[in-house]
């Protein structure tokens, strides 16, 4: 899809809204209920398998979010190197829980296929 069509795609806009909502929900759980947050992120990781998202795709999501924040907030002079580093660390932790769950599902599927 050409770049100019991506920006106008209803599917892309809906997904972008969903990503923002999920990040916001995860951030509100930080420091409050780590068990619930971990469970939420693992379930989100498992759901992404249904959409064909592989564990190795997940870090790109974090990179995209940080890039977007840098573009929007950095352009306004409000995104410092320390803030960028903090976002990278938080997103890395969230993605780690998602990919852990994805890999567990992958391993379970492999084990089931190998079972006689």
N, CA, C and O atoms as a DFTB+ gen file, in Angstrom:
464 C
 N C O
     1  1       0.853      -1.172       0.000
     2  2       0.000       0.000       0.000
     3  2       0.900       1.236       0.000
     4  3       1.805       1.332       0.828
     5  1       0.671       2.168      -0.898
     6  2       1.472       3.403      -0.917
     7  2       1.316       4.194       0.391
     8  3       0.270       4.152       1.037
     9  1       2.381       4.916       0.762
    10  2       2.382       5.665       2.029
    11  2       1.160       6.565       2.194
    12  3       0.569       6.619       3.272
    13  1       0.781       7.270       1.128
    14  2      -0.349       8.205       1.253
    15  2      -1.671       7.473       1.511
    16  3      -2.588       8.040       2.106
    17  1      -1.769       6.222       1.068
    18  2      -2.978       5.436       1.336
    19  2      -2.981       4.862       2.748
    20  3      -4.040       4.692       3.353
    21  1      -1.792       4.565       3.271
    22  2      -1.694       4.014       4.630
    23  2      -2.281       4.996       5.629
    24  3      -3.042       4.611       6.516
    25  1      -1.925       6.274       5.481
    26  2      -2.391       7.295       6.422
    27  2      -3.906       7.454       6.394
    28  3      -4.494       7.905       7.377
    29  1      -4.540       7.094       5.296
    30  2      -5.982       7.260       5.170
    31  2      -6.747       5.948       5.366
    32  3      -7.977       5.935       5.324
    33  1      -6.031       4.863       5.576
    34  2      -6.663       3.560       5.705
    35  2      -7.431       3.455       7.019
    36  3      -6.880       3.702       8.093
    37  1      -8.694       3.091       6.924
    38  2      -9.514       2.934       8.128
    39  2      -8.949       1.822       9.002
    40  3      -8.932       1.937      10.227
    41  1      -8.490       0.756       8.378
    42  2      -7.926      -0.373       9.130
    43  2      -6.693       0.068       9.923
    44  3      -6.542      -0.294      11.090
    45  1      -5.824       0.841       9.298
    46  2      -4.617       1.322       9.974
    47  2      -4.991       2.261      11.114
    48  3      -4.421       2.171      12.202
    49  1      -5.941       3.157      10.877
    50  2      -6.357       4.105      11.920
    51  2      -6.992       3.383      13.113
    52  3      -6.752       3.750      14.263
    53  1      -7.791       2.367      12.838
    54  2      -8.409       1.596      13.926
    55  2      -7.325       0.883      14.725
    56  3      -7.356       0.877      15.956
    57  1      -6.374       0.287      14.025
    58  2      -5.300      -0.428      14.724
    59  2      -4.432       0.538      15.517
    60  3      -4.039       0.225      16.640
    61  1      -4.128       1.691      14.966
    62  2      -3.329       2.689      15.685
    63  2      -4.040       3.119      16.964
    64  3      -3.409       3.276      18.009
    65  1      -5.338       3.306      16.881
    66  2      -6.125       3.667      18.060
    67  2      -6.066       2.558      19.096
    68  3      -5.933       2.820      20.291
    69  1      -6.166       1.317      18.633
    70  2      -6.101       0.169      19.532
    71  2      -4.738       0.106      20.221
    72  3      -4.668      -0.150      21.423
    73  1      -3.662       0.333      19.480
    74  2      -2.317       0.308      20.061
    75  2      -2.201       1.361      21.156
    76  3      -1.688       1.082      22.239
    77  1      -2.672       2.554      20.878
    78  2      -2.599       3.639      21.864
    79  2      -3.382       3.259      23.120
    80  3      -2.917       3.488      24.236
    81  1      -4.567       2.681      22.937
    82  2      -5.376       2.273      24.088
    83  2      -4.683       1.180      24.902
    84  3      -4.720       1.212      26.132
    85  1      -4.057       0.221      24.234
    86  2      -3.378      -0.867      24.936
    87  2      -2.149      -0.357      25.687
    88  3      -1.890      -0.784      26.811
    89  1      -1.400       0.546      25.078
    90  2      -0.231       1.125      25.758
    91  2      -0.697       1.925      26.966
    92  3      -0.101       1.840      28.039
    93  1      -1.756       2.697      26.792
    94  2      -2.282       3.485      27.903
    95  2      -2.744       2.575      29.052
    96  3      -2.473       2.853      30.220
    97  1      -3.438       1.495      28.710
    98  2      -3.906       0.566      29.741
    99  2      -2.723      -0.057      30.473
   100  3      -2.733      -0.168      31.699
   101  1      -1.704      -0.463      29.719
   102  2      -0.516      -1.072      30.340
   103  2       0.196      -0.069      31.239
   104  3       0.624      -0.412      32.341
   105  1       0.320       1.156      30.776
   106  2       1.010       2.176      31.572
   107  2       0.266       2.488      32.863
   108  3       0.896       2.771      33.881
   109  1      -1.063       2.441      32.839
   110  2      -1.823       2.714      34.071
   111  2      -1.661       1.584      35.082
   112  3      -1.868       1.792      36.277
   113  1      -1.292       0.391      34.617
   114  2      -1.074      -0.738      35.524
   115  2       0.324      -0.744      36.126
   116  3       0.550      -1.388      37.150
   117  1       1.261      -0.041      35.509
   118  2       2.639      -0.034      36.013
   119  2       2.686       0.399      37.467
   120  3       2.109       1.421      37.840
   121  1       3.376      -0.382      38.283
   122  2       3.558      -0.042      39.681
   123  2       2.361      -0.316      40.561
   124  3       2.447      -0.177      41.781
   125  1       1.233      -0.706      39.962
   126  2       0.032      -0.962      40.751
   127  2      -0.185      -2.450      40.952
   128  3      -0.320      -2.928      42.078
   129  1      -0.215      -3.166      39.856
   130  2      -0.471      -4.603      39.927
   131  2       0.358      -5.287      38.851
   132  3      -0.096      -5.484      37.724
   133  1       1.577      -5.644      39.222
   134  2       2.507      -6.224      38.249
   135  2       2.015      -7.579      37.739
   136  3       2.254      -7.925      36.581
   137  1       1.335      -8.346      38.585
   138  2       0.817      -9.652      38.169
   139  2      -0.259      -9.460      37.102
   140  3      -0.265     -10.159      36.089
   141  1      -1.161      -8.520      37.328
   142  2      -2.219      -8.244      36.358
   143  2      -1.626      -7.703      35.060
   144  3      -2.071      -8.076      33.975
   145  1      -0.632      -6.833      35.163
   146  2       0.012      -6.275      33.980
   147  2       0.684      -7.384      33.174
   148  3       0.536      -7.444      31.954
   149  1       1.414      -8.252      33.848
   150  2       2.085      -9.362      33.162
   151  2       1.055     -10.243      32.466
   152  3       1.244     -10.623      31.311
   153  1      -0.018     -10.564      33.150
   154  2      -1.077     -11.391      32.582
   155  2      -1.715     -10.710      31.362
   156  3      -1.974     -11.354      30.345
   157  1      -1.958      -9.417      31.479
   158  2      -2.539      -8.633      30.378
   159  2      -1.634      -8.672      29.155
   160  3      -2.105      -8.887      28.038
   161  1      -0.336      -8.465      29.360
   162  2       0.604      -8.436      28.238
   163  2       0.773      -9.821      27.623
   164  3       0.905      -9.947      26.405
   165  1       0.771     -10.858      28.453
   166  2       0.873     -12.214      27.923
   167  2      -0.352     -12.554      27.075
   168  3      -0.221     -13.145      26.003
   169  1      -1.520     -12.189      27.544
   170  2      -2.741     -12.434      26.766
   171  2      -2.706     -11.654      25.452
   172  3      -3.118     -12.164      24.410
   173  1      -2.223     -10.441      25.506
   174  2      -2.092      -9.630      24.286
   175  2      -1.123     -10.294      23.306
   176  3      -1.359     -10.295      22.098
   177  1      -0.050     -10.848      23.823
   178  2       0.896     -11.569      22.976
   179  2       0.258     -12.773      22.313
   180  3       0.463     -13.018      21.124
   181  1      -0.524     -13.532      23.088
   182  2      -1.204     -14.698      22.525
   183  2      -2.202     -14.283      21.441
   184  3      -2.332     -14.961      20.422
   185  1      -2.898     -13.179      21.661
   186  2      -3.858     -12.693      20.655
   187  2      -3.149     -12.311      19.358
   188  3      -3.694     -12.500      18.271
   189  1      -1.952     -11.781      19.471
   190  2      -1.236     -11.366      18.267
   191  2      -0.858     -12.553      17.377
   192  3      -0.677     -12.385      16.171
   193  1      -0.739     -13.730      17.949
   194  2      -0.454     -14.921      17.149
   195  2      -1.583     -15.145      16.142
   196  3      -1.334     -15.502      14.990
   197  1      -2.813     -14.935      16.577
   198  2      -3.980     -15.112      15.713
   199  2      -3.867     -14.228      14.477
   200  3      -4.302     -14.612      13.391
   201  1      -3.277     -13.037      14.644
   202  2      -3.147     -12.088      13.536
   203  2      -1.889     -12.317      12.705
   204  3      -1.605     -11.561      11.776
   205  1      -1.139     -13.360      13.043
   206  2       0.062     -13.681      12.273
   207  2       1.301     -12.925      12.713
   208  3       2.317     -12.936      12.018
   209  1       1.223     -12.267      13.866
   210  2       2.385     -11.529      14.371
   211  2       3.301     -12.510      15.081
   212  3       2.883     -13.222      15.994
   213  1       4.549     -12.539      14.651
   214  2       5.533     -13.447      15.236
   215  2       6.320     -12.729      16.330
   216  3       6.407     -11.501      16.331
   217  1       6.891     -13.489      17.255
   218  2       7.657     -12.857      18.339
   219  2       8.748     -11.907      17.841
   220  3       9.012     -10.878      18.462
   221  1       9.371     -12.251      16.736
   222  2      10.444     -11.385      16.219
   223  2       9.934     -10.075      15.636
   224  3      10.722      -9.166      15.375
   225  1       8.618      -9.966      15.428
   226  2       8.037      -8.711      14.944
   227  2       7.836      -7.700      16.080
   228  3       7.801      -6.493      15.841
   229  1       7.706      -8.192      17.301
   230  2       7.317      -7.338      18.424
   231  2       8.277      -6.177      18.716
   232  3       7.808      -5.075      18.999
   233  1       9.586      -6.376      18.659
   234  2      10.472      -5.230      18.920
   235  2      10.266      -4.068      17.933
   236  3      10.511      -2.909      18.268
   237  1       9.819      -4.394      16.727
   238  2       9.561      -3.336      15.747
   239  2       8.415      -2.436      16.193
   240  3       8.395      -1.241      15.896
   241  1       7.454      -3.033      16.915
   242  2       6.359      -2.241      17.453
   243  2       6.903      -1.192      18.428
   244  3       6.533      -0.019      18.367
   245  1       7.779      -1.630      19.319
   246  2       8.380      -0.697      20.279
   247  2       9.149       0.398      19.569
   248  3       9.030       1.576      19.909
   249  1       9.945       0.003      18.575
   250  2      10.717       0.987      17.813
   251  2       9.802       2.007      17.155
   252  3      10.106       3.199      17.128
   253  1       8.677       1.532      16.622
   254  2       7.729       2.430      15.954
   255  2       7.097       3.416      16.934
   256  3       6.928       4.595      16.621
   257  1       6.752       2.922      18.116
   258  2       6.155       3.810      19.118
   259  2       7.152       4.873      19.550
   260  3       6.804       6.050      19.643
   261  1       8.391       4.467      19.815
   262  2       9.420       5.436      20.222
   263  2       9.689       6.426      19.096
   264  3       9.864       7.619      19.342
   265  1       9.723       5.935      17.871
   266  2       9.944       6.833      16.723
   267  2       8.814       7.861      16.623
   268  3       9.064       9.047      16.410
   269  1       7.574       7.399      16.777
   270  2       6.428       8.301      16.713
   271  2       6.484       9.342      17.827
   272  3       6.245      10.525      17.585
   273  1       6.798       8.908      19.037
   274  2       6.908       9.849      20.155
   275  2       8.002      10.877      19.893
   276  3       7.843      12.065      20.177
   277  1       9.106      10.400      19.350
   278  2      10.214      11.291      19.042
   279  2       9.825      12.300      17.973
   280  3      10.179      13.476      18.060
   281  1       9.097      11.837      16.964
   282  2       8.651      12.734      15.892
   283  2       7.688      13.800      16.423
   284  3       7.836      14.989      16.144
   285  1       6.706      13.345      17.190
   286  2       5.665      14.267      17.658
   287  2       6.176      15.150      18.789
   288  3       6.101      16.376      18.706
   289  1       6.694      14.530      19.844
   290  2       7.115      15.300      21.010
   291  2       8.475      15.955      20.811
   292  3       8.709      17.070      21.279
   293  1       9.368      15.260      20.117
   294  2      10.687      15.830      19.866
   295  2      10.607      17.060      18.988
   296  3      11.370      18.011      19.158
   297  1       9.676      17.036      18.046
   298  2       9.466      18.188      17.182
   299  2       8.971      19.399      17.953
   300  3       9.130      20.539      17.518
   301  1       8.370      19.135      19.102
   302  2       7.897      20.228      19.962
   303  2       8.923      20.527      21.048
   304  3       8.687      21.365      21.918
   305  1      10.065      19.838      20.996
   306  2      11.121      20.056      21.976
   307  2      10.839      19.450      23.337
   308  3      11.431      19.855      24.338
   309  1       9.927      18.472      23.377
   310  2       9.508      17.935      24.677
   311  2       9.837      16.455      24.858
   312  3       9.225      15.797      25.699
   313  1      10.768      15.923      24.110
   314  2      11.109      14.505      24.227
   315  2      12.614      14.394      24.398
   316  3      13.368      14.390      23.426
   317  1      13.033      14.306      25.650
   318  2      14.465      14.292      25.955
   319  2      15.043      12.895      25.760
   320  3      14.303      11.922      25.613
   321  1      16.347      12.807      25.759
   322  2      17.035      11.516      25.648
   323  2      16.679      10.623      26.836
   324  3      16.544       9.410      26.677
   325  1      16.526      11.208      28.018
   326  2      16.163      10.429      29.202
   327  2      14.754       9.858      29.066
   328  3      14.506       8.712      29.438
   329  1      13.839      10.656      28.535
   330  2      12.470      10.179      28.330
   331  2      12.434       9.071      27.280
   332  3      11.723       8.078      27.433
   333  1      13.201       9.254      26.225
   334  2      13.267       8.221      25.189
   335  2      13.796       6.916      25.775
   336  3      13.259       5.844      25.497
   337  1      14.838       7.005      26.576
   338  2      15.413       5.819      27.202
   339  2      14.390       5.147      28.122
   340  3      14.288       3.921      28.141
   341  1      13.641       5.934      28.874
   342  2      12.622       5.381      29.771
   343  2      11.536       4.656      28.974
   344  3      11.121       3.559      29.346
   345  1      11.081       5.260      27.892
   346  2      10.081       4.618      27.042
   347  2      10.613       3.299      26.480
   348  3       9.901       2.296      26.459
   349  1      11.863       3.307      26.029
   350  2      12.452       2.087      25.475
   351  2      12.487       0.971      26.518
   352  3      12.203      -0.186      26.206
   353  1      12.831       1.316      27.742
   354  2      12.901       0.305      28.804
   355  2      11.518      -0.242      29.143
   356  3      11.351      -1.453      29.293
   357  1      10.545       0.623      29.264
   358  2       9.186       0.178      29.590
   359  2       8.631      -0.691      28.462
   360  3       8.092      -1.769      28.708
   361  1       8.768      -0.215      27.233
   362  2       8.247      -0.981      26.103
   363  2       8.968      -2.319      25.952
   364  3       8.343      -3.319      25.599
   365  1      10.264      -2.350      26.212
   366  2      11.016      -3.606      26.138
   367  2      10.471      -4.616      27.148
   368  3      10.350      -5.802      26.838
   369  1      10.148      -4.155      28.336
   370  2       9.596      -5.046      29.362
   371  2       8.211      -5.558      28.946
   372  3       7.910      -6.740      29.110
   373  1       7.383      -4.678      28.415
   374  2       6.049      -5.085      27.973
   375  2       6.139      -6.097      26.831
   376  3       5.444      -7.113      26.827
   377  1       7.001      -5.801      25.871
   378  2       7.182      -6.690      24.722
   379  2       7.761      -8.035      25.169
   380  3       7.407      -9.075      24.614
   381  1       8.637      -8.020      26.157
   382  2       9.215      -9.272      26.656
   383  2       8.119     -10.204      27.167
   384  3       8.174     -11.410      26.928
   385  1       7.131      -9.663      27.863
   386  2       6.024     -10.485      28.347
   387  2       5.162     -10.994      27.198
   388  3       4.686     -12.129      27.227
   389  1       4.963     -10.160      26.196
   390  2       4.180     -10.584      25.038
   391  2       4.888     -11.708      24.279
   392  3       4.274     -12.719      23.938
   393  1       6.169     -11.524      24.023
   394  2       6.907     -12.520      23.243
   395  2       7.095     -13.821      24.029
   396  3       7.127     -14.901      23.440
   397  1       7.217     -13.723      25.340
   398  2       7.314     -14.931      26.169
   399  2       6.072     -15.786      25.971
   400  3       6.167     -16.997      25.772
   401  1       4.919     -15.155      26.028
   402  2       3.662     -15.888      25.843
   403  2       3.559     -16.456      24.433
   404  3       3.093     -17.580      24.247
   405  1       3.992     -15.685      23.443
   406  2       3.957     -16.176      22.066
   407  2       4.853     -17.404      21.897
   408  3       4.458     -18.386      21.268
   409  1       6.042     -17.342      22.454
   410  2       6.976     -18.469      22.335
   411  2       6.434     -19.709      23.061
   412  3       6.623     -20.832      22.595
   413  1       5.765     -19.505      24.197
   414  2       5.166     -20.632      24.909
   415  2       4.099     -21.308      24.048
   416  3       4.011     -22.535      24.013
   417  1       3.293     -20.509      23.358
   418  2       2.276     -21.064      22.474
   419  2       2.938     -21.812      21.320
   420  3       2.499     -22.902      20.953
   421  1       3.978     -21.240      20.754
   422  2       4.710     -21.901      19.670
   423  2       5.261     -23.255      20.126
   424  3       5.130     -24.255      19.422
   425  1       5.875     -23.274      21.302
   426  2       6.467     -24.509      21.824
   427  2       5.383     -25.556      22.105
   428  3       5.583     -26.743      21.848
   429  1       4.261     -25.124      22.623
   430  2       3.163     -26.053      22.896
   431  2       2.659     -26.661      21.591
   432  3       2.377     -27.858      21.524
   433  1       2.548     -25.833      20.556
   434  2       2.095     -26.327      19.249
   435  2       3.081     -27.341      18.688
   436  3       2.670     -28.372      18.156
   437  1       4.376     -27.065      18.799
   438  2       5.401     -27.991      18.321
   439  2       5.309     -29.306      19.089
   440  3       5.380     -30.383      18.497
   441  1       5.154     -29.216      20.395
   442  2       5.056     -30.425      21.235
   443  2       3.837     -31.248      20.842
   444  3       3.912     -32.475      20.775
   445  1       2.722     -30.588      20.584
   446  2       1.502     -31.299      20.188
   447  2       1.675     -31.973      18.840
   448  3       1.161     -33.071      18.628
   449  1       2.387     -31.337      17.931
   450  2       2.623     -31.914      16.609
   451  2       3.551     -33.119      16.694
   452  3       3.468     -34.026      15.866
   453  1       4.426     -33.135      17.683
   454  2       5.383     -34.231      17.827
   455  2       4.801     -35.416      18.581
   456  3       5.341     -36.521      18.518
   457  1       3.710     -35.196      19.289
   458  2       3.095     -36.247      20.077
   459  2       2.395     -37.245      19.152
   460  3       1.680     -36.867      18.225
   461  1       2.619     -38.500      19.427
   462  2       2.003     -39.562      18.612
   463  2       0.610     -39.862      19.060
   464  3      -0.050     -40.727      18.485
